Amino acid sequence: MKSSVQRKLIPILCCFSYLAVLIVFPGEAAADSATGKAGRQPHPDSSNVLTLRQAVETAVAANPALKASGAEILIEGANLKQAGLRPNPHFHYEMEDFGGNRELSGLRSVETTVALSRQIELGGKRGRRRDLAGSEKSLAEQRYHARLLDLTAEVRIAFYDLLAAQQARGLAGEKGRLARDVYNTVLARVQAGKVSPVELNRAEVMVSASEIEKKQAETGLTTARQALAALLGSETLEFEKAAGEIDQLVETEELTGLLAEMEGSPELALWETELLKRRAAADLARAGRIPDIEMSGGVKSFGDSGNQAFIVGLSIPIPLFDRNQGNVAAAEHEITQAHLLGKNARIRLIETLTGAHNELAAAFFESTSLRDKVVKGAGRVFDAVQIGYAEGKFGYLELLDAQRTLFEARGDYIKALARYHKSRAVVDRLVGRSYEQLGEEE
């Protein structure tokens, strides 16, 4: 009988427990119910191929540093609510004229006072506090936006570093295969008695060197994958490769247009809000010059006669020595400081953006030059020398030089592409472009 009652009560208790969780921790319960969306949503699909858009969305949803920045907004929102609250009233209870000697012995002549008092804030202090707390919340929101842009830029750089590492790994593998092909060609010529066996030893060295480069490329690839996974808020690798076009290049924009767009960047907006915050702090300090008053009222009972009477009180501080003059002066100096720091931030931002723009233009020029001239030319030379070597027209050193030139050019091209995408991400970050504004590949 007892077990039957328990079986009936268990589902009811579970329901009540879940309802209690919803009531006490509504945010956590909602987050748990949406785990599939928030926790796994932007992660790669079953193919384990990660696109740039998936990487950015995953980082935004899961990066701990960004979440901590979002929590700061909630903190400042709570501070804003607190800043708008009025002072609590005070309850006063007082007994006097008891426990003495003669006619004041015992409680026969006791006088009892019951009163309430409340501080009345003057000078608009409550409104000034709200203004100051509101500025703090705005700063928290702008810091979150800046951190979001930082994270987006970091993910883009790490993503293209991974694409470059994948390209380098493929290039090392191709170089190894080509080294073995050259080795087989040299072996055939040695066996035919057309070249010295010394050339076969050189070919063996090239095969061994290509294996070392392949191992180094694999290590670089693993490092790049782990760096991107860390930005995605994951301790383990949940994808196998990145999918994207690293050789997608866009003509560099004019610096004047970027400087105009920079005026709306988070860094400058932060200093504008910081200036508003310090002005609000100065207004609050000036309001502190006006003393608050305290009013009280209650009832007094006279024990010996049983009579009662109302009492009213008023307390007003006299601002004789402390007129909050130190805080006012400090707040005004902080406004001046904010002006200067904001101006310095703008100068430094222009300097940084100019340098990043120059780096982007240089990387674009280097990438296109390597692609259109050096790599294609080196490829044509190597093909011609390889065919000529097989026909006995060129020596092994000429073949080796052509091979080295080709792969160095292709390696330099990959590095130039990585620098281009890094510089582009930095420029976009400095002018405050969000990922949605970029229109990049999926």
N, C-alpha and C positions, 0 to 999 in steps of 0.2 A: 504493500500500500504506500509506504513511504517512498519507494523508488518510483512508483507511478506518478505521485505528486511532483517529485523532482523533475521527471521527464516533461511534465506539463509546464513547470515553472521555468525551465532553462530557456526555451525560445522566448518567453515573455521578458526574462531578465536580459537576454541578449539585445532584444529590441530597445528596451529602456536604456541599456548601456550605449547603443549606437546613437540614440537620440540625445543622450547626455553629451556625447562627443561632439555632435553637430552643434549643440547649443553652446558648449563651453569653448570649443575650438573650431569655429566655423571655417576659418581660413585653411587650417590644416586638413580638415575633412574634405574640403573642396579640392585641395591640392592632391590628396591621395586618390580621389575619384578621377582626377584628370591626369594621372601619372602617365598613361599611355600617350597623351598628347604632349605634356610638358617634358616628360623624361625621355621619350624615344622619338618624338615626332620628326625632328629634322635629321635623325641619324640615317646613315646610308641604308639602301634597300638590300634585298637578299643577295644582290650581285656583288656587294662589298666594294662598290665604286663610288667615290665621293666627288661631287661637283662643288664648285666654288659657292654657289648659292646654298647648298646643303651645309657646307662648312660654316658659313656666316650664320645661318639660322640656328644651327646646333650650338654654336658658341654663345649666341644671344640668349638662348633658352637655358643653357647649363653652366656658363662660366661663373665660378664662385665669386670672383672679384666684382663682376658686374652686378650680381645679386646683392652683394654687400653694399654696393653703391646705391642700389634701389632701396635697400633697407634704410639708408640715411634719409631718404625722402619721407618715409613713414615716421622716423624719429622726429624730424623737424615739423611734420604735420601735427604730431602730438604736442610738441613744444608750442606751436601756434595756438592750439586749443587751450593749453594751460595759460598762455599769456593773456587770453581774453577773459579769464575768470575773475570775478570780483572777490575782494577779501572776505573771509568768513566773519560772522558776528562772534562776539565773546560773551559768555555767560559769567556773571559775577554773583557770588553769594558771600555775605559778610555778617558775622555776629560780633557784637561788642557789648560792654557793660555787663559781664557775667563772671562768676567765679572770684569776685573780689571779697572785701570784708564788709561787715555791718550790712547796710541796706543794699549793697551790691553783691552780696553773697548769693550763690546758687544762680538760678535763672529768672528770679523775680523781676529784675530790671533789664533783662536782655533786650537789645535792639537788633533787629534782623533786617538786612537789606538784600533784596533780590533785584538784579538789574541786567540789562542787555546793553552791550556797546558795539559800535561798528565804526570801522575806519572809513572815512570819506576821502577818496583820492581826488586831488585837485590838479589842475594844469594839464588835463588830458593824458595822464600817465598810462592809463589802460590802453587807449588808442595808440600811443607811442610804442608800447610794448608789442602790440599786435603788428604794427608796421615793421618793427625790428624782427620779430619772429617770422613774419611773412617774407622778408628779404632773405632770411636764413633758409627758408624752404625753397625759395626761388634759386638760391645758390646751389642747394642740394640737387635740384632738378637739372640745373645746367651742368653740374659736375657729373651727373649720371649721363647726360647727353654726350659730354666730352669723353667719358669713359667708354661709351658705346662706340663712338667714332674711333677711339684708340684701339678698341678690340677688333673692330672691323678691319682697320689697317693692318693690325698684327696678323689677323687670320689671312688676309690677302697676301701678305709677304710670305708667311709660312706656307701657304698653299702653292704659290709659284716657286718657292724654294723646293717644295716637294716635286713639282712638275720638272724643275731643272734637274733634281737628283734622279728622277726616273729617266730623263733623257740622257744624263751622264752614265747611268747604269746600262742603258741600251747601247750607248756609244762604245762603252768599254767591252760589252759583249760582241759588238760588231767588229771592233778592233781585234779582239781575240780570234774571231773566226777568220778575219782577213789575214792575220799573222799566220794562222795554220795553213790557209790557202797558199800564201807565199812560201811557207816552209815546204809544202808539197811540190810547188813549182821548182824551188831550188833543189829539192831532193831529186827530182826527175832529171834536172840538168847535170847534177853531180854524177848520178848513175850513168848518164849518157856521156860522161867525160868532157862536158863542155865548160864546166867551171870548177874552181878549186873547192875541196871539202871545207875550207875555211868559211866559205859563204854559208854552208849548211850550219856551222856552229853559230854564226851570227843570226841566222834565222831562228835557231833554237832559243837564243837569248831573247829575241823579240817575242817569241811565244811565252816564255816565262815572265817577261816584263808585263805582257798584256794580262796574264793571270793575276799578277799583283795589283794592277790597276783595276781589274774587275772586282777584286776583293775590297779595295778601298772605296770603289763606287757603291758597293753593296752596304758598306758601313755608313757612308754618307746618306744613303737612301733610308736606312733604319733610323738614323738620327733625325732626319727631316720629318719622317712619319711620326716619331714620338713627340717632336716639338709641336706639330699641328694638333696631335691628340690632346696634349696638355691644354692648349687654348680652347679646345672643345669641351673642357671640363671632364675629361675621361682619364682614368689611370691606366687603361688598357687600350690597345689598338682595335678599333671596331670597324676598320676598313682596310682593304688591301692596296688600293691604288687611288690616285687622284685622276680625274678626267677633265681635261681642259686643253685649250690651244695656247701654249706658251708663246708661239710665234705670232700671235695676234697683236699688231702694233697700230697705234693711233697717232696721228700727227700731233706734235706738241703745240699746245695753246700759247697764245701771246701772254707775256708776263703782265701787261697792263690789265687785261681782263681778269687774270687771277688775283691781282692786287685789289681790284674793285670787289671781287667776290669775297675776298678775305675779310672785308669789313663786317660781314655777318658771321664770322667764325666764332666758335664757342669761347676761345680764349679772350677775345675782346668783349664778348657779351658777359663773360664772368666778371671782368673788371668794371663794367658798367653797373652790374648788379651789386658788386662789392661796394662801389661808391654810394649807391642808394642805401645799402645797409648801414654804412658808416654815417650817412646823413641822418638816418633814422635813429641811430645810437646817439648822435649829437642832440637831436630833438628830445629824446628821452632824458638825456643829461640836463638839458635846459629846463625841462619840466620838473626835474628834481629840485630846482631852486625853490619851487612853491611848496611849502610844507603841507602835509595832509592833516586833516582834523579828525578827532575822534569824538563822536557823540554817544551819550549813554542815557538810559532812562530806566526807571524801575519803581519799586514800591518798598517803603520802609515801615516796619512794624515796631511799635513801642510796647514792650512787654508789661510794664507796670500799669499802663492805662488801657492797653488793648487798642489804642488808636493806630491808624495807618495814614500814610501820606505818600504822595508821588515825589520822586526825585528826578532831576534832569542834570546832566553834566556835559561839559564841553572842554576838550583838551586841544590846545593849539601850540605846536612847537614855535619857539622864537628863533628865527634864522639869524642869530647874532654872530656866531663864529663860522659854522658850516653852512655855506650857501651853495654847496656842490660845485664850487668854482674850479677845483682841481679836475674833476671828471669832465666838466664842460671844456676846459682847455685841452685836455687829452683827446677828447672826441674831435675837436676842431683840427688838431694836429693830425689825427688819423685820416681826416678827409683830405688834407693836403698830401699826406703820404699816399693815399689811394690814387689821387690824380697823377702823381709822379710814377708810381709803379705801373699804372695803366699805360702811361705814355711810353715807359721803358718796354713794357710787354709788346706794344705795337711795333716799336722799332726793331726789337728782336725777332718778332714774327715776320716782318718784312725781310729782314736779313736771312732768316731761315728759309722762307719761301723762295727768295731769289736764288739762294744756293741750290735748293731742291729742284727748281725749274731748270737751272743750268745743268745739273746732273741728269735730269730727265732728257733734256735736249741732246746732251752728249751720248747718253745711252741709246737714244733713238737713232742717232746718226751712226754710232758704232754698229748697232744691230743690223740696220738696213745695209750698211756698207759690207759687213761680213756676209750677209745673206746674198746680196746681189752680185758681189764682185769676188771676194776672197774665197768663200766656200765653193761656189760654182767653178771658179777658175782652178782651184786646187783639185777639185774632183776631176775636171777634164785632164789636167796634167797627170794625175795618178793613173787614170784609165789608159792614157797613151803610153806612159812609162811601163805599166804592168804588161801591156800587150807587147811593147818593144822588148822588154826583158825576156819574155817567153820566146821571142824570135831571135834573141841574141844581139839586139841593137843597143841595149843599155846594160850597164853593170849593176851589181846588187846595191852598191852604195847609192846610186841614183834612184833605184827603186825604193830603198829605205828612206831617203830624203823626201821623196814624193809622198810616201805613206805618212811620215811624221808630219809633214806640212799639212796634209789633208785633215788629219785627226786633231792637230793643234787648232786649226781654223774652226773646225766644228765644235771643239770644246770651248774655244773663245766665244763662239756664237751663242752657245748655251748660257755661258756666264753673263754675256752682254744682255741677253733676254731677261735673265733673273734680275740684273741691275735695273733694267728698264721698268719692270713691273714693281720693283721695290720703290723706285723713285716716283712712279706714278701714284702708288698708294700713299706715299708721304705727301705729295702735292695735294691730292684729294683730301687728305686728313687736315692739312693746314688751312684749306679754304672752307672746311666744314661740310664737305659733301657726304651725305649718307649713302649707304649701299644702294638704296632704291633709286637715287638720282643718277647712278653711274650707268645703268643699263648694260651691265656686263653679262657675259655668257652665263647660261644656266649651269 
